[in-house]
Amino acid sequence: MPNISWEEPYCAEASACFRIGTDDEGNAYIAVAGAEDNYLTDTHDALRALIHDIKAGKADHLL
């Protein structure tokens, strides 16, 4: 497992909390808070765009 530095959890109203992380190679990770061993990885820019859209309400059904 890569050495991932996780940010504080982001929790929306009445939704599961998720966390964003990065590793030393510039990869980005997203996981449900408390289940960081089961994560999704992609480029930092791709996950940033996903989170931006979720926070903007474009993809709130994903949470």
URSUL-V814417 format. One line per field, one symbol per residue. ss: DSSP state (H for helix, E for strand, L for the rest). phi: phi as a letter, one per 40 degrees, with the letter a starting at -180 (. if undefined). psi: psi as a letter, one per 20 degrees, with the letter a starting at -180 (. if undefined). Layout:
ss->???
phi->???
psi->???
This chain:
ss->LLLLEELLLEELLLLLEEEEEELLLLEEEEEELLLLLLLEEEEHHHHHHHHHHHHLLLLHHHL
phi->.ccbcccccbbccfbccbbbabbccgcbbbacdgbccbbbbacdcccccccdccccgcacccc
psi->propoprqqporpkrqqrqqrqaijjqqqpqppiliinrpqaqghghggggghghijhkiih.
